[in-house]
Amino acid sequence: MSDFLQVVFAQLDLAWQDYVEIDPYYFRAAEVDFLQGDPSKAKKKLGWSPKISFQELARLMTEHDLDLAEREAHALGFDK
């Protein structure tokens, strides 16, 4: 989770720790401390490989959400 937050907030030139609060109440009972995906099986069996990097995916998601927020602000008249 913090990897994604670091990438996104760096793009916005902000420190995620100043904006994100993590509440342990919402953790799953069997929460795993470390998860890491391994696409090697998909590549081996399906010939699949990602076309964009993790950083690029985070950038695209951030740009989309910023664009959506700007359009909503405009529609509600908050951009004046």
DSSP file (Angstrom, degrees, kcal/mol; ACC not computed):
  #  RESIDUE AA STRUCTURE BP1 BP2  ACC     N-H-->O    O-->H-N    N-H-->O    O-->H-N    TCO  KAPPA ALPHA  PHI   PSI    X-CA   Y-CA   Z-CA
    1    1 A M     >        0   0    0      0, 0.0     4,-2.3     0, 0.0     3,-0.2   0.000 360.0 360.0 360.0 -45.8    0.0    0.0    0.0
    2    2 A S  H  >  +     0   0    0      1,-0.2     4,-2.7     2,-0.2     5,-0.2   0.811 360.0  59.8 -66.7 -26.8    2.7    2.5    0.9
    3    3 A D  H  > S+     0   0    0      2,-0.2     4,-2.1     1,-0.2    -1,-0.2   0.940 108.5  44.2 -61.8 -46.0    4.4    1.9   -2.5
    4    4 A F  H  > S+     0   0    0      1,-0.2     4,-2.6     2,-0.2     5,-0.2   0.928 113.9  49.8 -64.1 -45.3    1.3    3.0   -4.3
    5    5 A L  H  X S+     0   0    0     -4,-2.3     4,-2.8     1,-0.2     5,-0.3   0.909 109.8  51.4 -60.5 -42.5    0.8    6.0   -2.0
    6    6 A Q  H  X S+     0   0    0     -4,-2.7     4,-1.8     1,-0.2    -1,-0.2   0.918 112.2  45.9 -61.7 -43.7    4.5    7.1   -2.4
    7    7 A V  H  X S+     0   0    0     -4,-2.1     4,-1.6     2,-0.2    -2,-0.2   0.943 117.3  42.9 -65.0 -48.2    4.2    7.0   -6.2
    8    8 A V  H  X S+     0   0    0     -4,-2.6     4,-1.2     1,-0.2    -2,-0.2   0.942 116.7  44.9 -66.5 -48.7    0.9    8.8   -6.4
    9    9 A F  H  <>S+     0   0    0     -4,-2.8     5,-3.0    -5,-0.2     4,-0.3   0.828 109.2  56.8 -69.8 -29.5    1.7   11.5   -3.8
   10   10 A A  H ><5S+     0   0    0     -4,-1.8     3,-1.0    -5,-0.3    -1,-0.2   0.890 104.0  54.2 -63.4 -38.2    5.1   12.1   -5.3
   11   11 A Q  H 3<5S+     0   0    0     -4,-1.6    -1,-0.2     1,-0.3    -2,-0.2   0.841 112.2  43.9 -62.4 -32.8    3.4   12.8   -8.6
   12   12 A L  T 3<5S-     0   0    0     -4,-1.2    -1,-0.3     2,-0.2    -2,-0.2   0.419 113.9-120.6 -91.3   0.5    1.3   15.4   -6.7
   13   13 A D  T < 5S+     0   0    0     -3,-1.0     2,-0.3    -4,-0.3    -3,-0.2   0.897  73.5 121.5  58.6  44.3    4.4   16.7   -4.9
   14   14 A L      < -     0   0    0     -5,-3.0     2,-0.6    -6,-0.1    -1,-0.2  -0.913  68.0-117.4-131.2 157.5    2.8   15.9   -1.5
   15   15 A A    >   -     0   0    0     -2,-0.3     3,-1.8     1,-0.1     4,-0.4  -0.877  19.1-150.4 -95.7 118.9    3.7   13.7    1.4
   16   16 A W  G >> S+     0   0    0     -2,-0.6     4,-2.3     1,-0.3     3,-1.8   0.813  92.6  67.6 -62.0 -29.2    1.1   11.0    1.8
   17   17 A Q  G 34 S+     0   0    0      1,-0.3    -1,-0.3     2,-0.2   -12,-0.0   0.753  95.5  57.5 -62.6 -23.1    1.7   10.8    5.6
   18   18 A D  G <4 S+     0   0    0     -3,-1.8    -1,-0.3     1,-0.1    -2,-0.2   0.614 119.7  27.2 -80.0 -12.5    0.2   14.3    5.8
   19   19 A Y  T <4 S+     0   0    0     -3,-1.8     2,-0.5    -4,-0.4    -2,-0.2   0.580 105.4  74.7-125.7 -17.4   -3.1   13.2    4.2
   20   20 A V     <  -     0   0    0     -4,-2.3     2,-0.5     2,-0.0    -1,-0.1  -0.884  51.9-168.6-111.7 129.3   -3.7    9.5    4.8
   21   21 A E        -     0   0    0     -2,-0.5     2,-0.6    -3,-0.1    -3,-0.0  -0.966  10.8-152.0-114.3 128.9   -4.8    8.0    8.1
   22   22 A I        -     0   0    0     -2,-0.5     3,-0.0     3,-0.0    -2,-0.0  -0.888   6.1-161.9-104.3 120.8   -4.6    4.3    8.5
   23   23 A D    >   -     0   0    0     -2,-0.6     3,-2.0     1,-0.1     4,-0.2  -0.894  10.4-155.0-105.3 111.5   -7.1    2.8   11.0
   24   24 A P  G >  S+     0   0    0      0, 0.0     3,-1.7     0, 0.0    -1,-0.1   0.699  86.8  79.6 -58.4 -19.1   -6.2   -0.7   12.2
   25   25 A Y  G 3  S+     0   0    0      1,-0.3    -3,-0.0    -3,-0.0    -2,-0.0   0.837  91.9  51.1 -55.9 -33.0   -9.9   -1.3   12.9
   26   26 A Y  G <  S+     0   0    0     -3,-2.0    -1,-0.3     2,-0.1     2,-0.1   0.422  84.1 111.6 -90.2   1.5  -10.3   -2.0    9.1
   27   27 A F  S <  S-     0   0    0     -3,-1.7     2,-0.1    -4,-0.2     0, 0.0  -0.467  76.0-109.4 -70.2 146.2   -7.5   -4.5    8.8
   28   28 A R    >   -     0   0    0     -2,-0.1     3,-1.7     1,-0.1    -1,-0.1  -0.463  24.5-117.3 -71.8 150.5   -8.6   -8.0    8.1
   29   29 A A  T 3  S+     0   0    0      1,-0.3    -1,-0.1    -2,-0.1    -2,-0.1   0.866 117.1  39.6 -57.5 -37.5   -8.1  -10.5   11.0
   30   30 A A  T 3  S+     0   0    0      2,-0.0    -1,-0.3     0, 0.0    -2,-0.1  -0.210  86.3 167.7-105.6  41.3   -5.7  -12.5    8.9
   31   31 A E    <   -     0   0    0     -3,-1.7     2,-0.4     1,-0.1     3,-0.0  -0.300  30.2-136.0 -59.6 134.7   -4.0   -9.5    7.3
   32   32 A V        -     0   0    0      1,-0.1     3,-0.1    -2,-0.0    -1,-0.1  -0.800   2.1-147.2 -94.3 133.1   -0.8  -10.4    5.5
   33   33 A D  S    S+     0   0    0     -2,-0.4     2,-0.4     1,-0.2    -1,-0.1   0.830  83.8  28.5 -69.6 -32.0    2.2   -8.0    6.2
   34   34 A F        +     0   0    0     -3,-0.0     2,-0.4     2,-0.0    -1,-0.2  -0.968  62.8 176.5-138.9 121.0    3.7   -8.4    2.7
   35   35 A L        +     0   0    0     -2,-0.4     2,-0.4    -3,-0.1     0, 0.0  -0.974   4.6 174.8-120.9 137.1    2.0   -9.2   -0.6
   36   36 A Q        -     0   0    0     -2,-0.4     2,-0.2     2,-0.0    -2,-0.0  -0.958  22.2-137.3-144.8 123.5    3.8   -9.4   -3.9
   37   37 A G        -     0   0    0     -2,-0.4    -2,-0.0     2,-0.0     0, 0.0  -0.474  10.2-160.3 -77.6 149.7    2.3  -10.4   -7.2
   38   38 A D    >   -     0   0    0     -2,-0.2     3,-0.7     1,-0.1     4,-0.3  -0.900   8.4-174.8-132.3 103.2    4.3  -12.6   -9.5
   39   39 A P  T 3>  +     0   0    0      0, 0.0     4,-2.3     0, 0.0     5,-0.2   0.368  58.9 103.0 -79.9   7.8    3.1  -12.5  -13.1
   40   40 A S  H 3> S+     0   0    0      1,-0.2     4,-2.7     2,-0.2     5,-0.2   0.847  78.1  52.4 -62.9 -34.6    5.5  -15.3  -14.2
   41   41 A K  H <> S+     0   0    0     -3,-0.7     4,-3.0     2,-0.2     5,-0.4   0.914 110.2  48.0 -67.2 -41.6    2.7  -18.0  -14.3
   42   42 A A  H  >>S+     0   0    0     -4,-0.3     4,-2.1     2,-0.2     6,-1.6   0.890 114.5  47.0 -64.1 -39.0    0.5  -15.8  -16.6
   43   43 A K  H  X5S+     0   0    0     -4,-2.3     4,-1.2     4,-0.3    -2,-0.2   0.928 116.1  44.3 -67.0 -44.1    3.5  -15.1  -18.8
   44   44 A K  H  <5S+     0   0    0     -4,-2.7    -2,-0.2    -5,-0.2    -3,-0.2   0.928 125.6  29.7 -67.0 -47.5    4.5  -18.8  -18.9
   45   45 A K  H  <5S+     0   0    0     -4,-3.0    -3,-0.2    -5,-0.2    -2,-0.2   0.817 136.3  23.1 -86.4 -31.8    1.0  -20.3  -19.5
   46   46 A L  H  <5S-     0   0    0     -4,-2.1    -3,-0.2    -5,-0.4    -2,-0.2   0.538  94.2-121.5-113.5 -10.3   -0.7  -17.4  -21.4
   47   47 A G     << +     0   0    0     -4,-1.2     2,-0.3    -5,-0.6    -4,-0.3   0.725  62.9 149.4  73.0  20.3    2.1  -15.5  -22.9
   48   48 A W        +     0   0    0     -6,-1.6    -1,-0.3    -9,-0.1    -2,-0.1  -0.659  18.7 165.9 -91.3 141.2    0.9  -12.4  -21.1
   49   49 A S        -     0   0    0     -2,-0.3    -9,-0.0    -3,-0.1     2,-0.0  -0.980  42.5 -95.0-146.9 149.3    3.1   -9.6  -19.8
   50   50 A P        -     0   0    0      0, 0.0     3,-0.1     0, 0.0     0, 0.0  -0.312  21.3-154.5 -65.7 145.1    2.2   -6.1  -18.6
   51   51 A K  S    S+     0   0    0      1,-0.1     2,-0.3     2,-0.1     0, 0.0   0.679  78.4  36.0 -92.0 -20.4    2.3   -3.3  -21.2
   52   52 A I  S    S-     0   0    0      2,-0.0    -1,-0.1     3,-0.0     2,-0.1  -0.925  84.6-111.1-131.6 158.2    2.9   -0.6  -18.6
   53   53 A S     >  -     0   0    0     -2,-0.3     4,-2.5     1,-0.1     5,-0.2  -0.312  32.0-106.5 -81.7 166.8    4.8   -0.3  -15.4
   54   54 A F  H  > S+     0   0    0      1,-0.2     4,-2.4     2,-0.2     5,-0.2   0.908 122.4  51.4 -56.1 -44.9    3.4    0.0  -11.9
   55   55 A Q  H  > S+     0   0    0      1,-0.2     4,-2.2     2,-0.2    -1,-0.2   0.893 109.8  48.8 -63.0 -40.8    4.5    3.6  -11.8
   56   56 A E  H  > S+     0   0    0      2,-0.2     4,-2.7     1,-0.2    -1,-0.2   0.896 110.0  51.7 -67.0 -40.2    2.8    4.4  -15.2
   57   57 A L  H  X S+     0   0    0     -4,-2.5     4,-2.4     2,-0.2    -2,-0.2   0.930 110.6  48.2 -61.2 -45.7   -0.4    2.7  -14.0
   58   58 A A  H  X S+     0   0    0     -4,-2.4     4,-2.4     1,-0.2    -2,-0.2   0.896 111.6  51.0 -61.7 -40.3   -0.4    4.9  -10.8
   59   59 A R  H  X S+     0   0    0     -4,-2.2     4,-2.7     2,-0.2    -2,-0.2   0.928 110.6  47.9 -62.8 -45.9    0.2    8.0  -13.0
   60   60 A L  H  X S+     0   0    0     -4,-2.7     4,-2.2     1,-0.2    -2,-0.2   0.901 112.5  49.0 -62.4 -41.5   -2.7    7.1  -15.3
   61   61 A M  H  X S+     0   0    0     -4,-2.4     4,-2.3     2,-0.2    -1,-0.2   0.909 112.6  48.0 -64.3 -42.1   -5.0    6.5  -12.4
   62   62 A T  H  X S+     0   0    0     -4,-2.4     4,-2.6     2,-0.2     5,-0.2   0.929 111.4  49.5 -65.1 -46.1   -4.0    9.8  -10.7
   63   63 A E  H  X S+     0   0    0     -4,-2.7     4,-2.4     1,-0.2    -1,-0.2   0.903 111.1  50.7 -60.1 -41.5   -4.4   11.8  -13.9
   64   64 A H  H  X S+     0   0    0     -4,-2.2     4,-2.5    -5,-0.2    -1,-0.2   0.939 111.9  46.2 -62.2 -47.3   -7.9   10.3  -14.4
   65   65 A D  H  X S+     0   0    0     -4,-2.3     4,-2.5     1,-0.2    -2,-0.2   0.879 112.3  50.7 -66.0 -37.4   -9.0   11.1  -10.9
   66   66 A L  H  X S+     0   0    0     -4,-2.6     4,-2.4     2,-0.2    -1,-0.2   0.923 111.2  48.6 -64.2 -43.4   -7.6   14.7  -11.1
   67   67 A D  H  X S+     0   0    0     -4,-2.4     4,-2.4    -5,-0.2    -2,-0.2   0.922 112.1  48.8 -61.3 -44.9   -9.5   15.2  -14.4
   68   68 A L  H  X S+     0   0    0     -4,-2.5     4,-2.4     1,-0.2    -2,-0.2   0.916 111.1  49.7 -61.8 -44.1  -12.7   13.8  -12.9
   69   69 A A  H  X S+     0   0    0     -4,-2.5     4,-2.5     1,-0.2    -1,-0.2   0.892 110.8  50.2 -63.0 -40.1  -12.4   16.1   -9.9
   70   70 A E  H  X S+     0   0    0     -4,-2.4     4,-2.2     2,-0.2    -1,-0.2   0.908 111.1  48.3 -65.2 -41.7  -11.8   19.1  -12.0
   71   71 A R  H  X S+     0   0    0     -4,-2.4     4,-2.4     2,-0.2    -2,-0.2   0.897 112.9  48.2 -65.4 -39.7  -14.8   18.4  -14.2
   72   72 A E  H  X S+     0   0    0     -4,-2.4     4,-1.9     2,-0.2     6,-0.2   0.908 111.0  50.5 -66.2 -41.9  -17.0   17.9  -11.1
   73   73 A A  H  <>S+     0   0    0     -4,-2.5     5,-2.8     1,-0.2     6,-0.7   0.905 112.0  48.4 -61.7 -41.2  -15.7   21.1   -9.5
   74   74 A H  H ><5S+     0   0    0     -4,-2.2     3,-1.1     1,-0.2    -2,-0.2   0.929 110.2  50.7 -64.0 -45.8  -16.5   22.9  -12.8
   75   75 A A  H 3<5S+     0   0    0     -4,-2.4    -1,-0.2     1,-0.3    -2,-0.2   0.824 113.8  45.5 -62.9 -31.7  -20.0   21.4  -13.0
   76   76 A L  T 3<5S-     0   0    0     -4,-1.9    -1,-0.3    -5,-0.1    -2,-0.2   0.464 115.5-115.2 -91.7  -1.9  -20.7   22.5   -9.4
   77   77 A G  T X 5S+     0   0    0     -3,-1.1     3,-0.7    -4,-0.5    -3,-0.2   0.666  78.1 126.7  80.2  16.7  -19.3   26.0   -9.9
   78   78 A F  T 3 < +     0   0    0     -5,-2.8    -4,-0.2     1,-0.2    -5,-0.1   0.535  58.5  71.7 -83.2  -5.1  -16.3   25.5   -7.5
   79   79 A D  T 3         0   0    0     -6,-0.7    -1,-0.2     1,-0.2    -5,-0.1   0.335 360.0 360.0 -92.8   8.5  -13.8   26.6  -10.1
   80   80 A K    <         0   0    0     -3,-0.7    -1,-0.2    -6,-0.0    -2,-0.1   0.448 360.0 360.0 -97.2 360.0  -14.8   30.2  -10.1
